[in-house]
Amino acid sequence: MFRYLLTAAVICLSFGAVVRAAELVRPEAVVAVASTNYCFARPHPILEERLPPSSLVMRLNVQVAYRNPGPRPLILPLEHDRVVYTALAPGVMKKLGGSTSLYESGVKAMKELPDAVSADSPLDPPNDVFGIIPPSSERKLAALEEITVPVYIKYGRAKTDLRGRRIYVRLQLDHQELEPGFEAALSDRWTRFGVPWTGMLRTNTLVIDVPAAPPATGLCTETKPAHSKNRVWDPVTLGK
């Protein structure tokens, strides 16, 4: 009898785990171009009199939106690392070489809640650490992702000329990991708000037609990327 009850309990627990896993559907990340501009970028931040000629680059500002196709709200850590992939034709894409900003850095796994987040709620008080994607809904980030793509380089051995060409661009977003024990604790404590989810997402592919004579606006200015800090939902799409 005891053996029968033990077997039944194991089956029930296994079935519950399968149901929970089935309910937790992976979100989708979708990007759209918000603006495009061209400028001249210095290859290294050294003495100006020793710099080689400036390189023409394309600055893309893209809007990131997250879609939750599943039946349960997803609690998403908003900070993430980013990898940009490009290609000149449909098919295999290569990682865009070089850093897109002087400010980029790796995101470490979260072991405990930061001071800005309450243990009782991922949303109250408001913070830029977590966002909730309701079931069958979409949420946009308020800050734009900035991507820098070399268009025309002619110094040294580096020779690139993408003027008049079509470029394919795709992002990989590696969201901040949660340590397993910490994630389990959050899942239990925040169950009425949703289910924590984190991981890697790849976006749709953007198709960009570079003009034969890009309208460059002068020297590029270094800006801190939106994907390192200040991540909040677009107020228009904010929902609790």
C-alpha positions in Angstrom: 0.0 0.0 0.0 2.8 2.4 1.0 4.6 1.6 -2.3 1.4 2.4 -4.2 0.9 5.7 -2.5 4.6 6.7 -3.0 4.4 5.8 -6.7 1.1 7.8 -7.1 2.7 10.8 -5.4 5.7 10.7 -7.7 3.5 10.5 -10.8 1.4 13.5 -9.5 4.6 15.6 -8.9 6.0 14.7 -12.3 2.7 15.6 -14.0 2.6 18.9 -12.2 6.2 19.7 -13.3 5.2 18.9 -16.9 2.2 21.1 -16.7 4.2 24.0 -15.3 6.9 23.6 -17.9 4.2 23.5 -20.7 2.6 26.7 -19.3 5.9 28.6 -19.4 6.2 29.6 -23.0 9.3 31.3 -24.3 8.7 35.0 -25.1 9.6 36.6 -28.4 11.8 39.7 -29.0 10.8 41.9 -32.0 12.7 45.0 -33.2 11.8 47.8 -35.5 13.9 50.7 -36.8 13.1 54.0 -35.1 15.7 56.1 -36.8 18.8 55.9 -39.0 21.6 58.4 -39.3 25.2 58.4 -40.7 28.3 60.0 -39.1 32.1 59.9 -39.1 33.6 57.9 -36.3 37.2 57.9 -35.1 38.6 54.3 -34.8 40.4 54.9 -31.5 40.1 57.5 -28.6 43.8 58.7 -28.9 45.4 62.0 -29.8 43.5 63.6 -32.7 46.7 64.6 -34.6 47.6 60.8 -34.8 44.2 59.6 -35.9 43.8 58.0 -39.3 40.9 59.3 -41.5 37.5 59.0 -40.0 35.2 56.1 -40.9 31.6 56.5 -42.1 29.3 54.5 -39.9 25.5 54.0 -39.7 23.8 54.6 -36.4 20.6 52.6 -36.1 18.1 53.3 -33.2 15.8 50.3 -32.9 12.7 49.7 -30.7 12.6 46.4 -28.8 9.3 44.8 -28.0 8.6 41.6 -26.1 5.7 39.3 -26.9 4.3 36.7 -24.6 2.4 34.0 -26.5 1.8 31.9 -23.4 -1.1 31.8 -20.9 0.8 33.1 -17.9 2.5 36.5 -17.2 6.3 36.4 -17.5 8.5 38.4 -15.1 11.6 39.4 -17.2 14.9 40.8 -15.9 15.3 43.8 -18.3 19.1 44.2 -18.2 20.9 42.2 -20.9 24.0 41.8 -22.9 23.7 42.3 -26.7 25.3 40.7 -29.7 24.7 42.2 -33.2 24.8 39.9 -36.3 25.0 41.2 -39.9 25.0 39.8 -43.4 25.0 41.1 -47.0 22.6 38.4 -48.1 19.9 36.2 -46.5 21.4 33.1 -44.8 24.3 32.8 -42.4 25.1 35.9 -40.4 28.3 36.9 -38.7 28.9 38.6 -35.4 29.5 42.3 -35.9 33.2 42.8 -34.8 34.2 45.4 -32.3 32.4 47.0 -29.4 29.5 49.3 -30.3 30.2 51.6 -27.4 32.9 52.4 -24.8 30.4 51.7 -22.0 29.5 48.1 -22.8 30.1 45.4 -20.2 29.0 41.9 -19.2 25.9 41.4 -17.1 26.4 39.3 -14.0 23.9 36.8 -12.7 21.5 38.2 -10.0 22.0 36.6 -6.6 19.7 38.9 -4.6 17.2 41.7 -5.2 18.7 45.2 -5.6 17.5 47.9 -3.2 15.2 49.3 -5.9 13.0 46.2 -5.9 10.7 45.0 -3.1 10.6 41.4 -2.1 6.8 41.6 -2.1 6.4 42.8 -5.7 8.4 43.1 -8.9 6.5 46.3 -9.8 5.9 48.2 -6.6 7.8 50.4 -6.1 8.3 51.1 -9.9 11.8 50.1 -11.0 13.9 49.4 -14.2 15.0 45.9 -13.1 12.0 43.8 -13.9 9.1 44.0 -16.4 6.0 41.9 -16.7 4.6 40.7 -20.0 0.9 39.8 -19.6 -0.4 36.7 -21.4 -0.9 37.1 -25.2 0.4 40.7 -25.0 3.3 42.8 -26.1 5.4 45.3 -24.1 7.9 47.8 -25.5 11.0 49.2 -23.9 11.0 52.9 -23.5 14.7 53.3 -24.3 16.0 52.5 -27.8 18.9 50.2 -28.7 21.6 51.9 -30.6 23.6 49.9 -33.2 26.7 51.2 -35.0 27.5 49.5 -38.3 30.7 50.5 -40.3 29.7 51.6 -43.8 32.9 53.0 -45.4 36.5 52.3 -44.1 39.6 53.0 -46.1 42.5 53.1 -43.6 45.3 50.5 -43.2 44.2 46.9 -44.1 40.6 47.6 -43.1 38.7 48.2 -46.2 34.9 48.2 -46.2 32.4 49.8 -48.6 28.7 49.1 -48.0 27.5 52.2 -49.8 24.5 51.3 -52.0 24.3 47.9 -50.5 21.6 46.0 -48.6 22.5 45.0 -45.0 20.7 42.4 -42.8 20.9 43.0 -39.1 19.7 40.8 -36.2 20.1 41.1 -32.4 20.8 38.5 -29.8 19.7 39.6 -26.3 21.2 37.7 -23.4 19.0 38.6 -20.4 20.5 38.7 -16.9 20.5 35.3 -15.4 19.0 34.5 -12.0 20.9 32.0 -9.8 18.7 28.8 -9.5 18.0 29.0 -5.8 17.2 32.7 -6.0 15.0 32.2 -9.1 13.0 29.4 -7.2 12.5 31.7 -4.2 11.2 34.5 -6.5 8.9 32.1 -8.3 7.3 31.1 -5.0 7.1 34.7 -3.6 5.9 36.4 -6.8 3.5 33.6 -8.0 0.5 36.0 -8.1 2.4 38.3 -10.4 3.6 35.7 -12.9 6.6 33.4 -13.5 10.2 34.6 -13.7 11.8 34.0 -17.1 15.3 34.7 -18.3 17.5 33.5 -21.1 18.7 34.3 -24.7 16.4 35.7 -27.3 17.1 36.4 -31.0 15.1 39.0 -32.8 13.7 39.2 -36.3 16.0 40.3 -39.0 16.1 44.0 -40.1 16.7 44.8 -43.8 18.5 48.1 -44.3 19.2 49.7 -47.7 22.3 51.9 -47.4 22.2 54.9 -49.8 24.9 55.2 -52.4 25.7 58.6 -50.9 24.8 58.5 -47.2 23.9 61.9 -45.8 26.5 62.0 -43.0 25.9 64.6 -40.3 29.5 65.1 -39.1 31.4 63.4 -36.3 29.7 60.8 -34.2 29.1 61.5 -30.5 29.6 58.7 -28.0 26.4 57.8 -26.2 25.8 55.4 -23.4 23.8 52.4 -24.9 20.2 51.9 -23.7 20.9 48.2 -23.2 23.2 48.8 -20.2 20.9 50.8 -17.9 17.6 52.7 -17.7 15.3 49.9 -18.9 11.7 50.6 -18.4 8.5 49.8 -20.3 7.2 52.4 -22.7 4.5 54.2 -20.6 2.0 53.8 -23.3 2.2 50.0 -23.0 2.9 49.7 -19.3 0.6 47.2 -17.5 0.5 45.6 -14.1 
